[in-house]
């Protein structure tokens, strides 16, 4: 249990990470970066849902036969 608590970053660590990201990317690039990450996540979810639908359709067809 103690090793799990050590893996979770605290408030100071998160603040340091945020400052480092601001310094590396700058304030203007961060919205672009977040937008790209959001699009990537939505594309991943869309692909996952398409695969699940195909698998469900395949299973339904097997059950009908």
N, CA, C and O atoms as CSV, one atom per row, in Angstrom:
chain,resi,resn,atom,element,x,y,z
A,1,UNK,N,N,0.830,-1.191,0.000
A,1,UNK,CA,C,0.000,0.000,0.000
A,1,UNK,C,C,0.876,1.256,0.000
A,1,UNK,O,O,0.568,2.228,-0.691
A,2,UNK,N,N,1.953,1.238,0.766
A,2,UNK,CA,C,2.829,2.405,0.846
A,2,UNK,C,C,3.505,2.702,-0.480
A,2,UNK,O,O,3.692,3.868,-0.825
A,3,UNK,N,N,3.874,1.672,-1.230
A,3,UNK,CA,C,4.522,1.907,-2.514
A,3,UNK,C,C,3.563,2.546,-3.512
A,3,UNK,O,O,3.993,3.297,-4.387
A,4,UNK,N,N,2.269,2.257,-3.391
A,4,UNK,CA,C,1.275,2.870,-4.264
A,4,UNK,C,C,1.163,4.363,-3.966
A,4,UNK,O,O,1.041,5.166,-4.891
A,5,UNK,N,N,1.201,4.736,-2.722
A,5,UNK,CA,C,1.100,6.145,-2.343
A,5,UNK,C,C,2.315,6.941,-2.807
A,5,UNK,O,O,2.197,8.135,-3.082
A,6,UNK,N,N,3.464,6.310,-2.898
A,6,UNK,CA,C,4.659,7.003,-3.362
A,6,UNK,C,C,4.600,7.302,-4.857
A,6,UNK,O,O,5.265,8.224,-5.329
A,7,UNK,N,N,3.820,6.539,-5.600
A,7,UNK,CA,C,3.740,6.729,-7.043
A,7,UNK,C,C,2.820,7.877,-7.428
A,7,UNK,O,O,2.890,8.362,-8.557
A,8,UNK,N,N,1.957,8.324,-6.518
A,8,UNK,CA,C,1.015,9.400,-6.809
A,8,UNK,C,C,1.695,10.738,-6.525
A,8,UNK,O,O,2.092,11.000,-5.390
A,9,UNK,N,N,1.834,11.603,-7.566
A,9,UNK,CA,C,2.505,12.887,-7.335
A,9,UNK,C,C,1.651,13.820,-6.470
A,9,UNK,O,O,0.424,13.826,-6.569
A,10,UNK,N,N,2.311,14.595,-5.635
A,10,UNK,CA,C,1.625,15.545,-4.778
A,10,UNK,C,C,1.440,16.882,-5.460
A,10,UNK,O,O,1.781,17.038,-6.632
A,11,UNK,N,N,0.901,17.852,-4.731
A,11,UNK,CA,C,0.614,19.168,-5.283
A,11,UNK,C,C,1.849,19.892,-5.783
A,11,UNK,O,O,1.821,20.508,-6.849
A,12,UNK,N,N,2.938,19.824,-5.019
A,12,UNK,CA,C,4.173,20.506,-5.417
A,12,UNK,C,C,4.761,19.880,-6.684
A,12,UNK,O,O,5.270,20.588,-7.552
A,13,UNK,N,N,4.689,18.576,-6.782
A,13,UNK,CA,C,5.216,17.897,-7.971
A,13,UNK,C,C,4.407,18.270,-9.207
A,13,UNK,O,O,4.971,18.514,-10.274
A,14,UNK,N,N,3.101,18.313,-9.066
A,14,UNK,CA,C,2.240,18.674,-10.194
A,14,UNK,C,C,2.515,20.113,-10.622
A,14,UNK,O,O,2.581,20.399,-11.818
A,15,UNK,N,N,2.675,21.013,-9.668
A,15,UNK,CA,C,2.976,22.409,-9.997
A,15,UNK,C,C,4.305,22.519,-10.735
A,15,UNK,O,O,4.429,23.296,-11.682
A,16,UNK,N,N,5.284,21.755,-10.311
A,16,UNK,CA,C,6.591,21.763,-10.975
A,16,UNK,C,C,6.486,21.237,-12.402
A,16,UNK,O,O,7.121,21.770,-13.311
A,17,UNK,N,N,5.693,20.204,-12.597
A,17,UNK,CA,C,5.487,19.646,-13.946
A,17,UNK,C,C,4.803,20.669,-14.839
A,17,UNK,O,O,5.192,20.833,-15.996
A,18,UNK,N,N,3.786,21.363,-14.322
A,18,UNK,CA,C,3.067,22.375,-15.102
A,18,UNK,C,C,4.006,23.507,-15.500
A,18,UNK,O,O,3.966,23.965,-16.642
A,19,UNK,N,N,4.840,23.960,-14.586
A,19,UNK,CA,C,5.797,25.028,-14.889
A,19,UNK,C,C,6.791,24.569,-15.947
A,19,UNK,O,O,7.129,25.334,-16.851
A,20,UNK,N,N,7.259,23.338,-15.847
A,20,UNK,CA,C,8.202,22.810,-16.838
A,20,UNK,C,C,7.556,22.748,-18.221
A,20,UNK,O,O,8.197,23.072,-19.221
A,21,UNK,N,N,6.296,22.336,-18.279
A,21,UNK,CA,C,5.593,22.277,-19.570
A,21,UNK,C,C,5.427,23.676,-20.144
A,21,UNK,O,O,5.607,23.880,-21.344
A,22,UNK,N,N,5.087,24.635,-19.297
A,22,UNK,CA,C,4.955,26.020,-19.765
A,22,UNK,C,C,6.270,26.543,-20.324
A,22,UNK,O,O,6.285,27.225,-21.349
A,23,UNK,N,N,7.363,26.229,-19.661
A,23,UNK,CA,C,8.668,26.682,-20.130
A,23,UNK,C,C,9.072,26.002,-21.436
A,23,UNK,O,O,9.667,26.638,-22.306
A,24,UNK,N,N,8.757,24.736,-21.577
A,24,UNK,CA,C,9.143,23.998,-22.781
A,24,UNK,C,C,8.313,24.394,-24.001
A,24,UNK,O,O,8.859,24.604,-25.084
A,25,UNK,N,N,7.002,24.496,-23.827
A,25,UNK,CA,C,6.126,24.710,-24.969
A,25,UNK,C,C,5.663,26.150,-25.131
A,25,UNK,O,O,5.295,26.553,-26.234
A,26,UNK,N,N,5.671,26.914,-24.087
A,26,UNK,CA,C,5.177,28.282,-24.154
A,26,UNK,C,C,3.659,28.323,-24.058
A,26,UNK,O,O,2.988,27.317,-24.294
A,27,UNK,N,N,3.121,29.481,-23.712
A,27,UNK,CA,C,1.691,29.617,-23.500
A,27,UNK,C,C,0.853,29.469,-24.754
A,27,UNK,O,O,-0.303,29.054,-24.679
A,28,UNK,N,N,1.416,29.803,-25.908
A,28,UNK,CA,C,0.635,29.763,-27.146
A,28,UNK,C,C,0.542,28.358,-27.731
A,28,UNK,O,O,-0.424,28.048,-28.427
A,29,UNK,N,N,1.508,27.519,-27.468
A,29,UNK,CA,C,1.516,26.167,-28.038
A,29,UNK,C,C,0.666,25.191,-27.227
A,29,UNK,O,O,0.236,24.171,-27.766
A,30,UNK,N,N,0.418,25.469,-25.976
A,30,UNK,CA,C,-0.310,24.529,-25.123
A,30,UNK,C,C,-1.737,24.290,-25.610
A,30,UNK,O,O,-2.158,23.134,-25.637
A,31,UNK,N,N,-2.516,25.321,-26.000
A,31,UNK,CA,C,-3.857,25.022,-26.525
A,31,UNK,C,C,-3.826,24.133,-27.771
A,31,UNK,O,O,-4.677,23.259,-27.933
A,32,UNK,N,N,-2.848,24.356,-28.647
A,32,UNK,CA,C,-2.701,23.493,-29.825
A,32,UNK,C,C,-2.398,22.060,-29.409
A,32,UNK,O,O,-2.953,21.113,-29.966
A,33,UNK,N,N,-1.526,21.910,-28.439
A,33,UNK,CA,C,-1.149,20.592,-27.947
A,33,UNK,C,C,-2.350,19.878,-27.342
A,33,UNK,O,O,-2.574,18.698,-27.613
A,34,UNK,N,N,-3.120,20.584,-26.526
A,34,UNK,CA,C,-4.308,19.999,-25.897
A,34,UNK,C,C,-5.361,19.643,-26.951
A,34,UNK,O,O,-6.013,18.604,-26.851
A,35,UNK,N,N,-5.524,20.491,-27.943
A,35,UNK,CA,C,-6.485,20.220,-29.018
A,35,UNK,C,C,-6.083,18.954,-29.773
A,35,UNK,O,O,-6.930,18.119,-30.091
A,36,UNK,N,N,-4.803,18.818,-30.054
A,36,UNK,CA,C,-4.314,17.617,-30.735
A,36,UNK,C,C,-4.522,16.364,-29.901
A,36,UNK,O,O,-4.895,15.315,-30.428
A,37,UNK,N,N,-4.280,16.471,-28.605
A,37,UNK,CA,C,-4.492,15.329,-27.719
A,37,UNK,C,C,-5.967,14.965,-27.677
A,37,UNK,O,O,-6.319,13.785,-27.704
A,38,UNK,N,N,-6.835,15.975,-27.612
A,38,UNK,CA,C,-8.282,15.728,-27.599
A,38,UNK,C,C,-8.759,15.050,-28.869
A,38,UNK,O,O,-9.579,14.133,-28.818
A,39,UNK,N,N,-8.245,15.501,-30.022
A,39,UNK,CA,C,-8.619,14.867,-31.292
A,39,UNK,C,C,-8.129,13.426,-31.334
A,39,UNK,O,O,-8.832,12.540,-31.820
A,40,UNK,N,N,-6.943,13.197,-30.832
A,40,UNK,CA,C,-6.402,11.839,-30.811
A,40,UNK,C,C,-7.233,10.914,-29.936
A,40,UNK,O,O,-7.493,9.770,-30.308
A,41,UNK,N,N,-7.647,11.401,-28.788
A,41,UNK,CA,C,-8.478,10.602,-27.890
A,41,UNK,C,C,-9.828,10.311,-28.529
A,41,UNK,O,O,-10.322,9.186,-28.456
A,42,UNK,N,N,-10.428,11.323,-29.156
A,42,UNK,CA,C,-11.738,11.101,-29.781
A,42,UNK,C,C,-11.628,10.126,-30.955
A,42,UNK,O,O,-12.525,9.307,-31.153
A,43,UNK,N,N,-10.552,10.198,-31.734
A,43,UNK,CA,C,-10.356,9.244,-32.829
A,43,UNK,C,C,-10.160,7.833,-32.287
A,43,UNK,O,O,-10.659,6.867,-32.864
A,44,UNK,N,N,-9.440,7.716,-31.187
A,44,UNK,CA,C,-9.228,6.405,-30.566
A,44,UNK,C,C,-10.555,5.814,-30.107
A,44,UNK,O,O,-10.835,4.642,-30.361
A,45,UNK,N,N,-11.372,6.616,-29.434
A,45,UNK,CA,C,-12.682,6.144,-28.965
A,45,UNK,C,C,-13.572,5.764,-30.143
A,45,UNK,O,O,-14.289,4.765,-30.085
A,46,UNK,N,N,-13.528,6.554,-31.207
A,46,UNK,CA,C,-14.339,6.275,-32.393
A,46,UNK,C,C,-13.927,4.939,-33.008
A,46,UNK,O,O,-14.782,4.128,-33.362
A,47,UNK,N,N,-12.641,4.713,-33.135
A,47,UNK,CA,C,-12.149,3.446,-33.669
A,47,UNK,C,C,-12.506,2.273,-32.781
A,47,UNK,O,O,-12.876,1.205,-33.270
A,48,UNK,N,N,-12.395,2.469,-31.479
A,48,UNK,CA,C,-12.744,1.411,-30.525
A,48,UNK,C,C,-14.213,1.050,-30.648
A,48,UNK,O,O,-14.560,-0.131,-30.637
A,49,UNK,N,N,-15.083,2.049,-30.764
A,49,UNK,CA,C,-16.518,1.797,-30.893
A,49,UNK,C,C,-16.837,1.081,-32.196
A,49,UNK,O,O,-17.702,0.206,-32.222
A,50,UNK,N,N,-16.150,1.440,-33.279
A,50,UNK,CA,C,-16.374,0.770,-34.560
A,50,UNK,C,C,-15.993,-0.705,-34.477
A,50,UNK,O,O,-16.706,-1.565,-34.994
A,51,UNK,N,N,-14.881,-0.991,-33.832
A,51,UNK,CA,C,-14.442,-2.385,-33.688
A,51,UNK,C,C,-15.425,-3.158,-32.814
A,51,UNK,O,O,-15.765,-4.298,-33.129
A,52,UNK,N,N,-15.886,-2.548,-31.716
A,52,UNK,CA,C,-16.862,-3.212,-30.851
A,52,UNK,C,C,-18.149,-3.504,-31.610
A,52,UNK,O,O,-18.731,-4.578,-31.455
A,53,UNK,N,N,-18.599,-2.552,-32.432
A,53,UNK,CA,C,-19.815,-2.762,-33.219
A,53,UNK,C,C,-19.635,-3.903,-34.221
A,53,UNK,O,O,-20.538,-4.719,-34.403
A,54,UNK,N,N,-18.471,-3.960,-34.869
A,54,UNK,CA,C,-18.207,-5.045,-35.808
A,54,UNK,C,C,-18.198,-6.391,-35.097
A,54,UNK,O,O,-18.741,-7.370,-35.608
A,55,UNK,N,N,-17.582,-6.442,-33.917
A,55,UNK,CA,C,-17.547,-7.696,-33.159
A,55,UNK,C,C,-18.951,-8.112,-32.730
A,55,UNK,O,O,-19.297,-9.291,-32.790
A,56,UNK,N,N,-19.759,-7.145,-32.297
A,56,UNK,CA,C,-21.128,-7.461,-31.895
A,56,UNK,C,C,-21.937,-7.960,-33.080
A,56,UNK,O,O,-22.711,-8.907,-32.941
A,57,UNK,N,N,-21.773,-7.337,-34.247
A,57,UNK,CA,C,-22.485,-7.772,-35.452
A,57,UNK,C,C,-22.072,-9.188,-35.839
A,57,UNK,O,O,-22.912,-9.999,-36.227
A,58,UNK,N,N,-20.772,-9.484,-35.732
A,58,UNK,CA,C,-20.270,-10.813,-36.056
A,58,UNK,C,C,-20.842,-11.856,-35.105
A,58,UNK,O,O,-21.253,-12.935,-35.532
A,59,UNK,N,N,-20.869,-11.529,-33.806
A,59,UNK,CA,C,-21.414,-12.454,-32.824
A,59,UNK,C,C,-22.897,-12.692,-33.037
A,59,UNK,O,O,-23.367,-13.818,-32.877
A,60,UNK,N,N,-23.648,-11.653,-33.397
A,60,UNK,CA,C,-25.079,-11.794,-33.645
A,60,UNK,C,C,-25.321,-12.671,-34.863
A,60,UNK,O,O,-26.252,-13.477,-34.867
A,61,UNK,N,N,-24.500,-12.527,-35.891
A,61,UNK,CA,C,-24.638,-13.349,-37.090
A,61,UNK,C,C,-24.339,-14.819,-36.791
A,61,UNK,O,O,-25.003,-15.700,-37.338
A,62,UNK,N,N,-23.360,-15.098,-35.940
A,62,UNK,CA,C,-23.032,-16.470,-35.562
A,62,UNK,C,C,-24.168,-17.092,-34.765
A,62,UNK,O,O,-24.466,-18.275,-34.933
A,63,UNK,N,N,-24.813,-16.301,-33.889
A,63,UNK,CA,C,-25.905,-16.810,-33.069
A,63,UNK,C,C,-27.132,-17.112,-33.916
A,63,UNK,O,O,-27.888,-18.033,-33.607
A,64,UNK,N,N,-27.335,-16.342,-34.982
A,64,UNK,CA,C,-28.491,-16.550,-35.855
A,64,UNK,C,C,-28.361,-17.833,-36.655
A,64,UNK,O,O,-29.369,-18.445,-37.009
A,65,UNK,N,N,-27.124,-18.254,-36.950
A,65,UNK,CA,C,-26.904,-19.455,-37.785
A,65,UNK,C,C,-26.952,-20.671,-36.956
A,65,UNK,O,O,-26.789,-21.777,-37.471
